[in-house]
Amino acid sequence: MVKSVINYELLIFIPARSKSKRLKNKNIKTVMGKSLISQAITFSKKIKVKKYIYLSTDSKLYANIGIKSGARVPFLRSDKNSRDKSSINDAIHEFLKKTKKSFKFKYLLLILPTQPFRKISTFLKVYRKIKQSKIDSVITIKNLNRTENL
C-alpha cells in the first residue's frame, strides 16, 4: 500500500529539550498562566495556513504537554541531538530524515518557546515578504531600548 504524501504550506518547528543547565525545565515554566511550550503552540495555531505543528523534544512530559496543546510529537528527539552542544539544525535534520516520505512543506517556521512575546502581525509581515521575494530565510529581532549601563 502506497502512503500518500501530504502537502503543507508551513512546517512549524518548536524545539524544547528538557536538559537545560541554567534554568531547569525552562520550556515548561509558566508565563501569563501557560507553559512556554503551550504558548508557542497556541501562537502557531493562530496562523491561518495549512500547517504541521511539530514539537521536537527528548522528554515524555514535554511531549504530553505539546500533544495536549495541539502539537504533533511522532517521536522523541534522540539523545545525540539533545545535548548541550547539539544545535537546532541537528534536531531539524533528524526530524526531516525521519519524516521525509510522509509530507512536504514550502516554508519552515522556527518558534522558540523561550520567546513568548511574539505577535501574529510580525509573522504575517515576514510571511508576506518571504513569499513575494527571492530570499530564503528571515530572522526577526527586537530592539530592546536599555536605559541602564551594562
SVG drawing of the C-alpha trace seen along z (x, -y; Angstrom):
<svg xmlns="http://www.w3.org/2000/svg" viewBox="-7 -55 36 57">
<polyline fill="none" stroke="black" stroke-width="0.4" points="0.0,0.0 1.4,-3.4 1.1,-6.1 0.1,-9.5 2.2,-12.5 0.5,-15.4 1.5,-18.9 1.7,-21.7 2.4,-25.4 4.2,-25.6 6.2,-23.3 6.2,-25.0 9.2,-23.6 9.2,-24.1 12.4,-22.9 12.1,-22.1 14.8,-19.9 14.5,-19.1 18.1,-19.2 18.6,-23.0 21.5,-23.6 21.0,-27.3 17.2,-27.2 15.8,-23.8 12.8,-22.9 12.7,-26.4 10.5,-25.3 7.6,-24.4 7.9,-27.4 4.6,-29.3 4.3,-32.8 0.9,-34.5 -0.8,-31.4 0.5,-28.9 3.7,-27.0 6.1,-28.4 5.6,-25.3 1.8,-25.8 2.2,-29.4 4.3,-28.6 1.7,-26.1 -1.2,-28.4 0.5,-31.1 1.2,-28.5 -2.4,-27.5 -3.4,-31.2 -1.5,-31.1 -4.2,-30.6 -2.4,-28.4 -2.2,-24.7 0.5,-23.8 2.1,-21.0 3.0,-22.0 5.9,-19.8 7.3,-19.8 10.9,-18.5 11.7,-17.2 13.5,-14.5 11.0,-14.4 7.8,-12.4 6.5,-15.1 7.1,-17.9 5.7,-15.7 2.4,-15.2 2.2,-18.9 2.7,-19.5 0.2,-17.0 -2.5,-18.3 -1.8,-21.8 -2.2,-20.7 1.3,-19.9 2.4,-16.6 5.2,-14.6 5.6,-11.5 8.9,-10.5 11.2,-11.8 14.4,-13.5 17.5,-11.3 20.0,-11.7 22.6,-12.6 20.5,-15.7 19.5,-16.7 22.9,-17.5 24.2,-20.9 26.3,-21.1 23.6,-19.9 22.2,-22.5 18.6,-23.2 19.8,-22.4 20.7,-18.9 17.2,-18.5 15.6,-19.8 17.7,-17.4 16.7,-14.5 13.0,-15.4 13.3,-15.7 15.2,-12.4 12.6,-10.5 9.6,-12.1 10.8,-12.8 8.3,-10.5 5.2,-11.4 4.8,-15.1 6.2,-18.1 6.2,-21.8 7.2,-25.1 8.3,-27.1 9.8,-26.2 9.0,-28.5 11.2,-28.1 9.4,-29.1 11.5,-29.2 9.3,-28.6 11.6,-30.9 10.4,-33.9 6.7,-34.2 6.1,-37.8 5.7,-37.3 3.0,-38.9 1.0,-37.4 1.3,-40.7 5.1,-40.3 4.7,-36.8 2.3,-37.9 4.5,-40.7 7.5,-38.4 5.5,-35.7 4.2,-38.1 7.7,-39.4 9.3,-35.9 6.5,-34.8 7.0,-37.9 10.8,-37.9 13.7,-35.6 15.0,-35.5 15.2,-32.1 15.3,-33.0 14.3,-35.7 15.0,-36.3 13.2,-38.7 15.0,-40.8 13.5,-43.0 15.4,-46.2 15.4,-46.5 16.0,-50.1 18.0,-49.7 18.5,-52.6 20.8,-51.0 24.5,-50.8 25.8,-47.3"/>
</svg>
